[in-house]
C-alpha cells in the first residue's frame, strides 16, 4: 500500500497526504523518502499547478521523525548506510524547495525532528489549534543534531532575534504548542483544525514563495551571527548543534547543510547516541 496520496483540487492546488500503512504515525524511512521523492518528481513538471500543501491523515501527527532503528543499528560513526539515508532525505527536500509553485505544510499534530525539517523546507507553515500540535527538534536528547537541514533552515526562517531563538530550540529540544510556534514565527498562521487543509490551500493561493526561498538560500546577515553568543554553556550534541548553526549561518544554504551532514555523521552511531536511543526505546515500552 502507498504511504502517500496526491490529489489536485479544482482550484489548482495539489494536496500531498502522508499516511504510512500499519503505523500510528508517519515516520521517515528509506521507503517513505523514496515515495515522497517520486511524488514530487511527478508534480514538478505540472507548471499549471498553483501550489502544494503537505498534510497528514494520521490523527495528532504530521511526521513524527526519522526511523531511529536504522540509527540504533549503525555500527559506528560515518556509517555508509546512515549517510545514504541522510543524503536521500536531503535530495528530496531539495526537490521540494525547487518546485515551481509555493508550498505549505499543514500541521495538526506532532512535527518532530525530521518531520519539522520537512515542514521547514516548505515555503510556509500553517498549523491547527489542536492541543496535540507539537513542533520541535529533539535530536540532542538522542546525542544527535538535526540531519536534514534543521540547524540551517531554522535561523533563516525566523525573524526577531533569530540566532538566540534557534539556538535555544536546538539546545533545549523544546516542544512548541501552536501558540508558542506562532509566537516564535515558526508557523505563519494557526487556524481551526477542522478547516486546516482548506485554510492552507487558501494561504498558498495568496502568497509567493520566491522571497522566502531566496532568504533561505542565502547566508544569515553577517551582523547577526558575528555578534551571537549562546545564552548558556552547553556540551556534547547540543554544543555541536550550536557550532554548526553559527558556522553555517555564514554560508549559502547548500554549503551550510553539507557542514551539518558531516557533523551529524560524526555523532550518529557513536556510543553516546546509541545508548540514548536505546534508553528512548526502553522508555516507550514502560
Secondary structure as GFF3:
##gff-version 3
##sequence-region A 1 286
A	DSSP	beta_strand	4	8	.	.	.	ID=ss1
A	DSSP	beta_strand	13	18	.	.	.	ID=ss2
A	DSSP	beta_strand	27	28	.	.	.	ID=ss3
A	DSSP	alpha_helix	30	44	.	.	.	ID=ss4
A	DSSP	beta_strand	51	56	.	.	.	ID=ss5
A	DSSP	beta_strand	60	63	.	.	.	ID=ss6
A	DSSP	beta_strand	65	66	.	.	.	ID=ss7
A	DSSP	alpha_helix	68	72	.	.	.	ID=ss8
A	DSSP	alpha_helix	80	98	.	.	.	ID=ss9
A	DSSP	beta_strand	103	107	.	.	.	ID=ss10
A	DSSP	beta_strand	109	112	.	.	.	ID=ss11
A	DSSP	alpha_helix	114	121	.	.	.	ID=ss12
A	DSSP	beta_strand	124	128	.	.	.	ID=ss13
A	DSSP	beta_strand	134	136	.	.	.	ID=ss14
A	DSSP	three_ten_helix	139	142	.	.	.	ID=ss15
A	DSSP	alpha_helix	150	157	.	.	.	ID=ss16
A	DSSP	alpha_helix	162	172	.	.	.	ID=ss17
A	DSSP	alpha_helix	178	183	.	.	.	ID=ss18
A	DSSP	beta_strand	189	191	.	.	.	ID=ss19
A	DSSP	three_ten_helix	193	195	.	.	.	ID=ss20
A	DSSP	alpha_helix	196	206	.	.	.	ID=ss21
A	DSSP	alpha_helix	210	217	.	.	.	ID=ss22
A	DSSP	alpha_helix	222	226	.	.	.	ID=ss23
A	DSSP	alpha_helix	236	249	.	.	.	ID=ss24
A	DSSP	alpha_helix	253	267	.	.	.	ID=ss25
A	DSSP	alpha_helix	271	285	.	.	.	ID=ss26
###
